[in-house]
Amino acid sequence: MMKYNFKDDYSEGCHPHILEMLSRTNFEQQDAYGDDKYSRKAKQIIKEKLRHKPADIFFVSGGTQANLIIISSILKPHESVIAAHTGHVNTYEAGAIEATGHKINAIESLDGKINPENIQTVLDKHNIIPHMVKPKMVYISNSTEIGSIYKKSELLALSEFCQNNNLFLFMDGARLGTALSAKENDLSLSDIAKLTDVFYIGGTKNGALIGEAIVISNKKLQEDFGYQLKQKGALLSKGRLLGIQFLELFKDDLFFDLAQHANQMALKLVQDIQNLGYTFLIKPETNQIFPVFPNKLINRLEKKYGFHIWKKTDQNHSAIRLVTSWATKETAINEFLLDLEKIAKT
């Protein structure tokens, strides 16, 4: 029996509208390298939603690729990037950023977020010039790698601090859809475009086959960015494949509908898990949740469901990560909850 997978939000292919559009346009001849009409139209629609004229948009295939190209193109060889210790660039990218010659100044964070006080601590420790790396960029994720989100007041504080300290602010938006669709979110795409130097909109984890849309608001960072894409193998000859997907995601706000569904499925899990008396490692806010279960219960759940064991909380309990997606069926949620209740009672 194949296990139902709650390990991630990219186990399924793509939304049927995208597949249909890719098939319908398959034999059309279009200009290469992102100059096709679909990529141009997708960028136009996204720019309209950003409501920030200085912004420019570039499509790439994946999140790690986006992180690597953005950071390596912006920083000088002696400059470093500040990130939460849970940040994707610091954990799950096989040292991609370090391989480009840039140190990551990792900050311990319980909720996956960082604040101006954290950043100031790093700056204070790197004051022996020129013998230490120079922190120059702040990297944040929204939602974070543990599902938390940034509020507008938090992003505003970070933006002001970075401007006052001559730092670039970069937001990893691999799961930006679920962050902006969270119940307690008060940020918009427009806010993010105005408060960051660069961010990206993740399609891979939100209904696309592949693809992220990099948004660069700082005009200084836009210069020659196309060369960076080409040099690092990110400028697809068949760029239409990315443009078509983002056009389908944004022309009728499908992007937000899919993210909202992922969050709703997670919320259903949260409510029933709480009703059974279990707690969570951190407050659930998006489609990644971290319930704390007895290890014996986890062992039995693992026989039927796929998920990651995140960390031990004590000798007999651990937090697991359950991730819902744009395609998660409510029947799968109901079945998991029924099994959880049965196991909990035995």
N, C-alpha and C positions, 0 to 999 in steps of 0.2 A: 504494500500500500504506500502510495506517494504521500509524503507529509505536506500539510498545508503550510505555506511559508509566510511567517511574520518577521523574517530577518531584515527585509528592506522594502523600499517602495519603487523598485525598478525590476522586479522579477517578471512582470508582464511586458508585453510588447509596446503597443501605442494605442491611443484612442482610435476607434474606427473611422472617425472623420478624417484623421490624418492619413490613415492607410488608404482610404478612398481617394483622397486628393492626390496622393503620390501615384496611385494607379492611373487616375484620370489624366494626369499631366505627363505620364511616363514617356510618350513618344513626341512630346513637344521639343523643339530645339530652342534652347535658351542660352544666353551668354554665360560664360563660365566665371568661376572665382567670386561668386556673390553678386555679380552684376545683372542677374536675371530679374525679371519683373516681380517675381514672388518675394525675393529677398528685399527688393526696394520697397514694395508695398508693406511688408511686415515691419520694416524699420520705420516707415512713416506712421503706421498705426501705433507702434510702441512709443514713438516720440510724442504723439498726440496725448497718450495717457500719461507720459512723464511730465508734460507741461513745463518743460525746462529746455529752452532753445539751445543752450550751449552743448547739450549732450550729443554724443555720437555713439553709434551702435556697431558692434562687430560680433558675428556669429562664430562659435567654435564648437567642437564636438563634445567636450566633457568638462567636468568640474576641476579635476586635477590639472588638466591642460590649461584651463583658464587661470587658475591660481599661479601656475608656474610662469606663464607668459606675462601676466600682469606684474607680478612681483619682480621678475628678472628684468623686465623692460623699464621699470620705474627706478629701481635702486642702483646706485653706483656700487662697485665691488666691495667697498669698505662699509656699506650701510646694511643695517639689519631690520628685521620686522618683529614687532611685538604682537604676541598672540596668547590667548588662553591656553593652558596646558592641554586642554581637550580639543583644541582647534584642529581641523582636518589637516592643515599644513604641517602640524607638529606631530601627528599620530599616524595617519593612514595614507601617506603619499610616498613611502619608501625613500624618504630623504630628498624628494624632488627639489625642494627649495634650497637645501644645503648643497645639493649637487650643482646648483647655479652659482654657488659661492657666497650665499647669504645666510648669516646666522639667524636663528629664531630665538628671540628672548621670550621664553615661556613664563606665563604668570599662572600660579595656582588659582583655580576658580571652582567653587562648589556648584555654581549654577551655569557654568559654561560662558558667562559673560565677563567683560572687563569694564573698568571705569577709570576716570581720570586719575584717581588716587593710585590705582595699580600702576598706571603708566608712568606717573611721576616717580614712583619708586625705582623703576627701570632706568629712567633718565638720570636719576641721582647717582646710580651705581656706575654709570658709564661716563664719568667726568674726567678721566685721565686721558687727555688728548695729546697725541694721536695714537695712543697705545691700545685703545679698546675700540670695538666696533661702534659705529654711530647709529643709534636707533633712528629710523627715518619714516617708518610706516607702521600704522596700527591696523591689524587684521582682525575683523570680527565676522561672525556668522549669524545669519538670521533666516530661519531659526538656527539655534546652536546645535552642536552635535549631541546634546542631551535634551533637545526639544524645547528649550526656553526661548523667549522672544524679547527683543528690545522694544521698550516703549519710546514714544517720541521724545519725552524729556531726557531719557538716557542717551539717545542718539544725538540730540541737540547738545548735551553737555560734552559728549565725545568730540563732536564736530568743532565746537568752540575751543576746546582744549587743544585739538590738533592744529587748528589755525593759529592759535596763540604761540604754539611751540614749533611751528614750521614742520609739522608731520603730515604725511599723507594718510587719509582714512579710506580703507578698502573693506567693503562688505562682500563676503562670500554668500551668494544667494542661491546655492544649490537647492535649498528648500524654502525659498522666499515665498512661494505660493501658499504653503501652509502657514507660514508666519503671518502674512497679510490677511489670511482668512481666519485666523484665530479669534476666538470670542473676545479676548481682552486686548486685541491689537488696536492701536490708534494711529498707526503709520500708514502712509500711502506711498505709491511709487514716486509720486512727485516729491514728497518729503525726502525720500532716500536720495533721489537724484540731486536735490539741492544741498543735502547735508553731508554727502560723501564725495570724494574725488573720483572714485570708481566703484562699481558694484556689478554683479551679474544676476540675470534672471534665469533660474534653472528650469530647463525643460525635461531633462532626462528623468528626474524623479517626479515629474508631474504631467505624465501623459504623452510625452514625445518618445520617439525611438532613441534619439540622441539629440544633444544640443543645449547650449547655454548662450544667452545673449549678453555680451559684455557691454555695459553702459559706462562711458567715460565722460564725466562732467567737466573735469579740469582740462581746459583747452591745451595747456602745456603738455599734458600726457597723451593727447590725441596725436600729436605730431609723430610721424613715422611709425605709428603703431602697426600699420599694414605690413611694413617690412618685418616687424617682429613676428607677426602671424606666419608669413611666408617662410622666414628663416627657421622657425621652430616646427614646421610641418603642419600648421593648423589652418592654412588657407586652402580649403577644399576646392578642387577643380569643379566638382559638382555641388557648388554651394547652394544651388536650388533646393537640395534635400533638407537643408537647415531652414532656409527661408520659407518653404512651403509649410513646414511644421509650425513655425512661430506665427505665420499668418493664420493658420487654422486655430491655434491656441488663443489668439488675441482679437480676432476680428469680431467675435461675438462673446468675449469674456469666458470662453470655455476654460481657459487657464485657471480662473478663480473658482469656477464651478467644480472642477476636478479636485482642487485643493480643499475646498469646503467639504466635499464628500469624504476625503481621507481623514479630515479632522473629526467629522461626525461619527465615522466608524470607530475612531480611537476613543471618542467621548462615550460611546456606548460601552466599550470595554471598561473604561474608567468607572463609570457609574455602577456597573454590576460587580466589579472587583471590590470596590469600596463597600458595597452592600454585603459582601461576603466577609467583611472585616479586615481586609488586607490594606496595607499602606503603600506609599510610593517613595522611591528614592528622592525624587524632586517633584515639585508640583507639575502635574500634566497640563500642557498648554497647546500642544499641536499633535501631529500624527505619530510622534515617538513617545512612548510611555514606558516607565520603568517600575513595574510593581515588584514588591518584595514578597517572596514566597518561601516556605520551608523547602529545603533542598530535596527532601523525599518527594514532595509534590512536583517539583521541577523535573525530577528524573522520570516521573510517570508521564508528564505532559510532553516531554521530549520524544516519546515513542510515536506520537501522532502529529506533532507540530514542530516547525522549524523556527528557532529564535536564538538570539545571542544571550549567554549568561554574562551579564555586565560586570558585576563585582560581588564579592562576599560582603555581607553586612555584619554577620557574626558567624559563629561556628556552625550554626544549623540553618541559616537563612542566606539567601542571595537575591540580588536584584537582577531581573531579566529585562531585555529590551524587546518590546513588541512594536512593530511598525506596520501601520495600515497605509494603503495606497489609494490612488485615484480609481483603481479597479477592484478594490476589496468588496466582496459581496457580503451583504448582511447575514446571509445564511451561514457563511463561514464564521462570522462573529458569534452568532447564536450557538453554533455547534461547539466552538471553543469554550464559551461560557457554561454550557451544559456539562461538558467534560470537566471543567474546572470545579464546578459545584459538586459533581459526583465524587471526584477524587478528594476534595476537601472534607467530605462527609465520611470517608472511609479511613 
